[in-house]
Amino acid sequence: MRSRNPHWRAAKRQEDAAELWRRVVDAAQICSVLRARAALLAASPELIDEARSGPLGLITPVIRAAGARKTKAAAAPRELLETVRLALDKGFSADAPCPQVMAWEIWSPPLVTAASYGYEDVCEELLRRGASPSSRNSDGDTALHVAVEQPRVLRQLLRAADFRALVGAENRWRLTPLVSALVASPFKAKHWECALLLAPHALLSDRDLAVLAARRRVPRLASLAHALAVASGRRGLPADAMHWHPAWHWSFPPPDRQAASLLRAHSAQGSPLPPELWLHVLSFCRRGWFAAPAREQSDADEPLLDRAREAVRRRGAGALAAAGADDARSLGLRRRIARS
């Protein structure tokens, strides 16, 4: 894995890394931020220059050391913030990623690491000192992806326009932050809060809807859309967000959104039907009304289809139920029988 990782070709083993980096990582392995800070303070200019010129980041292991001792609601310890500022003052990069010592192929930049632990102050300091909002870890996660576990950090990041533009960014598994929050398992209150924060800036794609449908999370998406509409002060909303409504237009599949937008634009240009009636007509359309069939008929359907045809020929269409019409595929079978 290390040979395929372009970031660590200059330091393929821990023994190849700079002396100062090894000292800081040794301190991080025993979860001591103070020892890492002492190593930085005691380092000579030559050791600092050697570590700065290398490919391995020095700030990420310090954040991991503090995160290993983090309690559920603890803020960033004062010594961590001081150590991060010290490293930045000495010229270390705010974006240089660092691998895990025991799993060299797993690496993360400082901003993503701080966001995953919920360290708001550290994230703010890194961004103030030039950290890139688009930095990613080895899984392709941005800070927004990992912040779906940390609502306070997510709220802080979304205040910046650079992060709001990354709400649609996909990770290695092509999941956006919003989809990551909705498919979280077990789904907790913090994931719901993060989904509410991300949804106003998101526009779902075909793949997003396919992932949510495959994991049976479309009802959760509908509940999210309804909650957002209620929170925005809309009145007179239907109770079921599974049907189309202007308030949750954004959460429908792209083909459905395009069809609804086209019909509404046509009605505004002098259609025989008034716009209010078009909205009423569209309100009967459920999610995915332009979706393609899930699959073609398989060979396993043939015996059931043959039995159904034989039953129709012998005893009439009323015998279809006895031949297996209660099967989930009976609707498709009826259509094929009618065509044959």
C-alpha positions in Angstrom: 0.0 0.0 0.0 2.8 2.4 0.8 4.3 2.0 -2.7 1.0 3.1 -4.2 0.7 6.1 -2.0 2.2 9.1 -3.8 2.5 11.2 -0.6 4.9 8.9 1.2 7.3 7.9 -1.6 10.0 10.2 -0.1 9.6 8.5 3.3 8.4 4.9 2.8 9.1 3.9 6.3 9.0 5.6 9.7 12.8 5.2 9.9 13.2 7.3 6.7 11.3 10.2 8.2 12.9 13.3 9.7 14.2 13.1 13.3 11.9 15.8 14.6 8.9 14.0 13.0 9.8 10.8 14.8 10.1 12.5 18.1 6.7 14.1 17.8 5.1 10.8 16.7 6.7 9.0 19.6 5.1 11.5 21.9 1.7 11.2 20.1 1.8 7.4 20.5 1.7 7.8 24.3 -1.0 10.5 23.9 1.2 13.3 25.2 0.7 16.7 23.6 3.1 18.2 26.1 6.0 16.0 25.1 5.3 16.8 21.4 5.4 20.5 22.3 8.6 20.0 24.2 10.1 18.3 21.2 9.2 21.3 19.0 10.6 23.8 21.5 13.9 21.9 21.9 14.5 21.2 18.2 17.4 22.9 16.6 17.0 24.9 13.4 18.6 22.1 11.4 16.0 19.6 12.6 13.2 22.0 12.0 14.4 22.6 8.4 14.7 18.9 7.8 11.2 18.2 9.0 9.7 21.1 7.1 11.2 19.9 3.8 9.8 16.4 4.2 6.5 15.2 3.0 5.1 14.2 6.4 2.9 16.6 8.3 3.7 17.4 11.9 0.4 18.8 13.1 -1.9 15.8 12.5 -0.1 13.4 15.0 -0.4 16.1 17.7 -4.2 16.4 17.1 -4.5 12.6 17.3 -2.6 12.5 20.6 -5.2 14.9 22.1 -8.1 13.1 20.5 -7.1 9.8 22.0 -7.8 11.3 25.5 -10.9 13.2 24.4 -14.0 12.8 26.4 -17.5 13.0 24.7 -18.1 16.7 25.2 -14.5 18.0 25.7 -13.2 21.0 23.9 -9.7 21.2 22.5 -7.2 21.3 25.4 -5.2 24.5 25.8 -1.9 22.7 25.2 -3.1 21.4 21.9 -4.0 24.8 20.6 -0.7 26.2 21.8 1.2 23.3 20.1 -0.6 23.8 16.8 0.2 27.5 16.9 3.8 26.8 17.7 4.1 24.4 14.7 2.5 26.9 12.4 4.8 29.7 13.7 7.8 27.5 12.9 6.7 27.2 9.3 5.1 23.8 9.2 2.3 23.4 6.7 -1.3 23.6 7.7 -2.2 21.1 4.9 0.6 18.5 5.1 -1.1 15.1 5.8 0.3 12.4 8.0 -0.1 8.7 7.9 -0.9 6.5 10.9 2.2 4.7 12.1 0.5 1.3 12.4 -1.4 1.7 9.1 0.8 3.7 6.7 -1.8 3.8 3.9 -4.3 5.7 6.2 -3.5 9.3 6.2 -5.3 12.6 7.0 -4.5 16.4 6.8 -4.7 18.5 10.0 -8.1 20.1 9.2 -9.9 16.9 8.5 -8.4 15.3 11.7 -9.4 18.3 13.9 -12.9 18.3 12.4 -13.3 14.5 13.1 -12.5 15.1 16.8 -14.7 18.1 17.1 -12.0 20.6 17.8 -13.6 23.9 16.7 -10.8 26.2 17.9 -8.1 24.1 16.1 -10.2 24.2 12.9 -10.5 27.9 13.2 -6.8 28.4 13.7 -5.9 26.2 10.8 -8.2 28.0 8.4 -7.0 31.4 9.6 -3.4 30.2 8.9 -4.1 29.1 5.3 -5.4 25.5 5.5 -7.3 24.5 2.4 -11.0 23.8 2.8 -10.8 21.2 0.1 -8.2 19.0 1.8 -9.1 15.3 1.9 -7.9 12.2 3.8 -7.1 8.8 2.3 -10.8 8.0 2.0 -11.5 11.1 0.0 -13.4 12.7 2.9 -13.4 16.5 3.3 -13.8 18.2 6.6 -17.6 18.3 5.9 -17.7 14.5 5.5 -16.2 13.8 8.9 -18.0 16.7 10.6 -21.4 14.9 10.2 -20.5 13.4 13.5 -19.8 16.8 15.0 -22.7 19.3 14.6 -20.9 22.2 16.3 -17.9 21.9 13.9 -20.2 21.5 10.9 -22.1 24.7 11.8 -18.8 26.6 12.1 -17.5 25.3 8.8 -20.7 26.1 6.9 -20.5 29.8 7.8 -17.7 30.0 5.1 -18.7 30.2 1.5 -15.8 27.9 0.5 -17.3 25.1 2.6 -20.8 25.7 1.4 -19.5 25.2 -2.2 -18.2 21.7 -1.1 -21.5 20.3 0.1 -21.8 18.3 -3.1 -18.2 17.0 -3.0 -18.0 13.2 -3.1 -15.6 11.0 -1.3 -13.9 7.7 -2.4 -17.2 5.9 -2.3 -19.0 8.8 -4.1 -21.0 9.8 -1.0 -21.7 13.5 -0.3 -21.7 14.8 3.2 -25.5 15.0 3.2 -25.9 11.4 2.0 -23.2 10.3 4.6 -25.3 11.8 7.3 -28.6 10.2 6.1 -27.1 6.7 5.7 -25.3 6.8 9.1 -25.9 3.6 11.1 -26.9 3.8 13.9 -28.7 7.0 13.0 -28.5 9.4 16.0 -29.8 12.8 16.8 -26.4 14.4 15.8 -26.7 12.9 12.3 -30.2 14.4 12.0 -28.9 17.8 13.2 -26.1 17.7 10.6 -28.5 16.7 7.8 -30.6 19.7 8.7 -27.5 22.0 8.4 -26.4 20.5 5.1 -29.7 20.2 3.3 -30.3 23.9 2.5 -27.0 24.0 0.6 -27.4 20.6 -1.2 -28.9 19.6 -4.5 -29.3 15.8 -4.8 -28.0 14.0 -7.9 -29.2 10.8 -9.5 -26.6 8.8 -7.7 -27.5 10.3 -4.3 -31.1 9.3 -4.7 -30.0 5.8 -5.9 -27.8 5.3 -2.8 -30.6 6.5 -0.5 -33.1 4.2 -2.3 -30.8 1.2 -2.1 -30.3 1.7 1.6 -34.0 2.5 2.2 -33.4 6.0 3.4 -35.8 7.8 1.0 -38.5 8.2 3.8 -35.8 9.7 6.0 -35.0 12.2 3.2 -38.7 13.0 2.9 -38.9 13.6 6.6 -35.9 15.9 6.4 -37.4 17.9 3.5 -40.7 18.3 5.4 -38.8 19.4 8.6 -36.9 22.0 6.7 -40.0 23.4 5.1 -41.7 23.6 8.5 -38.7 25.3 10.0 -38.6 27.9 7.2 -42.1 29.0 8.3 -44.1 27.5 5.4 -47.8 27.0 6.2 -50.4 24.7 4.7 -47.9 21.9 3.9 -49.1 18.3 3.1 -48.3 15.8 5.9 -46.6 13.4 3.4 -43.4 14.7 1.8 -43.3 11.6 -0.5 -45.4 13.6 -3.0 -44.1 16.6 -4.9 -44.5 20.0 -3.5 -42.5 23.3 -4.2 -41.2 23.3 -0.6 -39.3 20.0 -1.1 -38.7 20.3 -4.8 -34.9 20.1 -4.2 -35.1 16.7 -2.7 -36.6 15.0 -5.7 -34.6 13.1 -8.4 -33.2 15.3 -11.2 -35.6 14.0 -13.9 -38.6 14.8 -11.6 -37.2 18.2 -10.9 -36.7 19.0 -14.6 -40.2 17.8 -15.4 -41.8 19.9 -12.7 -39.8 23.0 -13.6 -40.7 22.6 -17.3 -44.4 22.2 -16.6 -44.4 25.2 -14.2 -42.5 27.3 -16.8 -45.0 26.3 -19.5 -48.0 27.2 -17.3 -46.5 30.6 -16.7 -46.2 31.2 -20.5 -50.0 31.1 -21.1 -50.9 27.4 -20.7 -54.6 26.6 -20.9 -54.2 25.3 -17.3 -53.5 28.0 -14.6 -50.3 27.6 -12.6 -52.3 26.8 -9.4 -53.9 23.8 -11.2 -50.5 22.6 -12.4 -49.2 22.6 -8.8 -52.3 20.6 -7.8 -51.6 18.1 -10.6 -48.0 17.7 -9.6 -48.9 17.2 -6.0 -50.2 13.7 -7.0 -46.7 12.7 -8.3 -44.6 10.6 -6.0 -40.9 10.5 -5.9 -39.2 8.8 -8.8 -42.2 9.0 -11.2 -39.7 9.2 -14.1 -37.5 6.4 -12.7 -36.5 3.6 -15.1 -37.6 0.1 -14.4 -35.6 -1.5 -11.7 -34.5 -4.5 -13.8 -35.4 -6.6 -16.8 -37.3 -9.9 -16.4 -35.0 -12.7 -15.3 -35.1 -16.4 -16.3 -36.5 -17.2 -12.9 -39.7 -15.4 -13.9 -40.4 -17.8 -16.9 -41.9 -20.7 -15.0 -44.3 -18.4 -13.1 -45.2 -16.7 -16.3 -45.9 -20.0 -18.0 -48.1 -21.1 -15.2 -50.1 -17.9 -15.2 -50.6 -18.1 -19.0 -51.8 -21.7 -18.7 -54.2 -20.7 -15.9 -55.6 -17.9 -18.0 -56.2 -20.2 -20.9 -57.9 -22.9 -18.8 -59.9 -21.1 -16.2 -59.9 -17.5 -17.2 -58.2 -14.4 -15.9 -59.7 -14.9 -12.4 -57.3 -17.8 -11.8 -54.3 -15.6 -12.1 -54.2 -15.1 -8.3 -54.1 -18.9 -7.8 -51.2 -19.2 -10.2 -49.1 -16.9 -8.1 -50.4 -13.4 -8.8 -49.9 -12.5 -5.2 -46.2 -12.6 -6.0 -44.5 -9.1 -6.0 -43.9 -9.5 -9.7 -47.5 -10.1 -10.6 -48.1 -6.6 -12.0 -45.3 -7.1 -14.6 -46.7 -10.6 -15.4 -50.1 -9.2 -16.1 -48.7 -6.8 -18.5 -46.7 -9.5 -20.4 -49.8 -11.8 -20.5 -51.9 -9.0 -21.9 -49.3 -8.3 -24.6 -49.0 -12.0 -25.4 
